[in-house]
């Protein structure tokens, strides 16, 4: 079943308002988490560490930038700070001696484990009282929405910019 929603439909407006509220709540929670953290790293640096951890093996900076859709200069700056602070180490790339791979240090692994534990505890608290079926349904719908959002956003903005450019 496909829903045909017009721009400004009440269902769409309610969803947009809820998502904006959720993003604001996440930003407030993230700020509290960062303020309470023992290790002071920027949010983008945290995402970089999580990317490497999720990959399960050392990575090149270019792979990280591509995976996170970050500008390579941002990744380069974050990598330099994370190496300096002992969260990342550079290793020679066995496939190309001129390149280096970035690997998590034990310090970074501890940091990520602590933050993951806090995140799990927080979501367990948030979802207290939800049925397993509600959690599974919400997770499936949110995953679907996120996929569709990411899949269409870049093209939609590009097409919108072209349309706007052709009217001037």
Buried (B, 14 or more C-beta within 10 A) or exposed (E): EEEEEEEEEEEEEEEEEEEEEEEEEEEEEEEEBBEEBEBEBEEEBBBBBBBBBEEEEBBBBEBBBBBBEBEEEBBBBBBEBBBEBEBBBBEEBEEEEEEBBBBBBEBBEBBBEEBEEEEEEEEEEEEEEEEEEEEEEEEEEEEEEEEEEEEEEEEEEEEEEEEEEEEE
